Amino acid sequence: MQPPHSTPMITSDRGVVITGGQFIQNNYHGQASLGNKELIDLLREAVATSAFHDSGAVFDKPKCHPRTRVKIREIILRWILGDDKDGRAGKQFMWLNGAAGCGKSAIAQSTVESCIEQGLPLASFFFNRSDSTRNHAGSLVATLAYQLYCAFRGTEVQKDILSAIQEDLLIFEKTLQQQVTSLIIRPLMNHFSRDQSQSTQHRVPFLIVIDGLDECIDRNAQKAILTGLAESLRNSNVCIPVFVASRPEQEIKLSFGSKNLKDMHTTLSLDLEDEDNVDSDIRLYLFDRFAQIKDDFDNLTAGRKLAQDWPGDEVIETLVEKSSRQFIYAATVVRYVESPRHRPDHRLDVVLNLRPVKGEHPFAQLDSLYAMILESAVDIEKVLHVLSLYLADVEDSYLQCSVIEKLLSYDEGEVETLFCDMGALVQVYEDDDELYLRFLHASFGEYLLDAARSKQFYIDMDYEISRHVTHVLQYLASCCSSSFDQMSFSLDLLVILRDTHSQMVEHIDRITMSLEFRQAVLSFPLKEFLEPHTYIHKYWNRLRFFITPFLKLLEAMVVNDPTLSYIQDHQLRILRSVLMRQIQRYLNDDRLTATLVLFYHLGSHRFVPLLMGIDPTLGYYSSPFYFNDDFDKVGDVLSLSHIWMIPLEENVYHHFVRQLLRDTLAGQTAECALGPITYARAAQACFKELARTAPPLPSRSRKTIAVATITDNTEDDDHSKWHFCPVENNTEDNGYANLVFDPPNGGQWQFAYNKELYDDEYFLLVGYLIFLLPRCGRSDALVSACQDYTRLPEDPEFFLQRMYDHFPVRTRLLYKEMNNYLARVSPNRRNPHDRPLPVVRAKRKPSREIEAGSLSSEEV
């Protein structure tokens, strides 16, 4: 039994005894000291042999495929040799960091091999979490010292290393800084001080490579390794470059940012590497490896060979995209496909989900990596809840951390803390003073949504989506207590709402609508959310990203459970009331009146078309008034002048407004009834806009402009000739450039704008007037406009001639409708301008041409 307060005695088989605070060393067998062999044995026993770059214990070490990662490897080698010209020279540490599986170990391995080829002395240590001999710091310095011992054979370096061990037989139990100083720094300092020629001969006296520092399971030891190396090097007069590769985990980031290392290191992030370069490298790797797999299989099989172009460019591009710039995905696919016991094409079909999995899952190795990183999370329940929100944000795939914290009622900065240990999979990055969250592996989302793969980390989106919609509605409702301009939510939040709503609608039959969710939908203050409006585009965002998905959600709820119709009825009554108050405001301004009338008739007549986008399933409409700079001040708050480019059947909001107008007009509500005077005001607004956008009169010095032959059977002008082109550095205040003549394009006139537009507003305005005039009642302003637009042809600025130069058919029809209108509203008054529209015929036959700027008496 030990006496009270005594210190236990520790005895070493090497003759070292520690009793209390005293250190006693006994030399047995009459030896004054241990022999070199015994000292070398001590060193060797402390070494982790599997941590060597060329260890035989590890099969198929990762290294860069030939001709890949060339740029990044050149940067590292230049830094090692001291040839770097990008501000890295003089930094003793280089930290290569990146996501899990991005190829850090392969780059480190290839760097070591390149340095050995150049005869550079070095030592390396490759950490591995699953290997108990190299997942800790205990054997690090001994392993590095042993390689130093081997690199300087027959020199004083070897004697100094053994002397350090002789002097302190427990050296491998001391602090990392003491070990580094005694076993690496001092031997090298002594060596180069004795032989100055060696110092000048070797530009790099010694290189240390540490790979996978994040795989050291003791996080405090990660910091101790970096601090110990930094302090030892700071107190020496030798420049030993230290290359460290790891994931960007919290302790390592903090260590490199500390005062000990801040000025001593340079960072190289693979996450910031040029995307095109990485994709190109992965593409090259896949092409080469699949070509090799094909050759090996075809040479060995006696059966059906693989297709000549297997696997094909399209498959390669799919795999490159799924790799998300991480080589581990591509390498995992190759390793699975190259199995000698299976057909490569069948195995690749399994990877592409074209064939069911039988036996080993193709991404079992990747899944193990994901699970290992998720296990490091301090609060995995919160982490998975945030990740489910990220997976719901299907379009943008980037989330503001502040938005997440507001939605989920987390403390400020909590998201960054939650993911501080998951930087290998999920990155928290800063952009414009905002922190964002994003996945670094596209396949990580697939893993989380597959219960068979993720097991305890599986995310049930059917359950999570309902929670997120509830969170969003509750948060927006809490914001509505303040004024519209001060509502503290961003477009990102509305996008989340749209995406979560969309997913809920898609999976409504599988989702349990909790009492909390139903209450959030029923009690949402729609009137307070929509009614204030001081900034039109914010209002439009609420209509687009909130009302559209909200209407869909209400409908899906009722379809799934008819007993919930009371919720839909309640919210639709509120929405109708809000929109009707806005619609009534449109009758207080001519342009808004025109916008309302044209929206009501949109798509019902060939002169009021719903324009088509590039994709024929997408409709896109912009009223000419939309592009007037001061139109926002007028207040098209309902976005009737601008219909979004989404599939027509999904444009629920605009459909709802159209139906509301139809229902209102059918009931002949006086405030919103469209009558002859309303149409007259709309036509007057179109005339004003037409004057603002009218093309200039073509120069008389120009040659004649070819015009297609017009007959009485011609229905309309060929609008396909007219297109818009962007104009850079346009100084016009109204955003429009002049009409330009473009002979290379077949002598066509082009409207040139500094905005990318999809419709020809001038062409549309003429059509609108043709449509509106027959429906107009008498208006002095409109009568005056029609008279002005039918001035005698002797006027050199004759407006209709200028229109005729571009749209002869529509001009003739407009001229006719203006005369008809004047005759109808003033039957007893003779209109001096009621005459056929003149046109110029070309002198040459048989083609018909119009000479720019001249007129004749021949009628159309």
Order of alpha helices (4+ residues) and beta strands (2+ residues): beta-beta-beta-alpha-alpha-beta-alpha-beta-alpha-alpha-alpha-alpha-alpha-beta-alpha-beta-alpha-beta-alpha-alpha-alpha-alpha-alpha-alpha-beta-alpha-alpha-beta-beta-alpha-alpha-alpha-alpha-alpha-alpha-alpha-alpha-alpha-alpha-beta-alpha-beta-alpha-alpha-beta-beta-beta-beta-alpha-alpha-alpha-alpha-beta
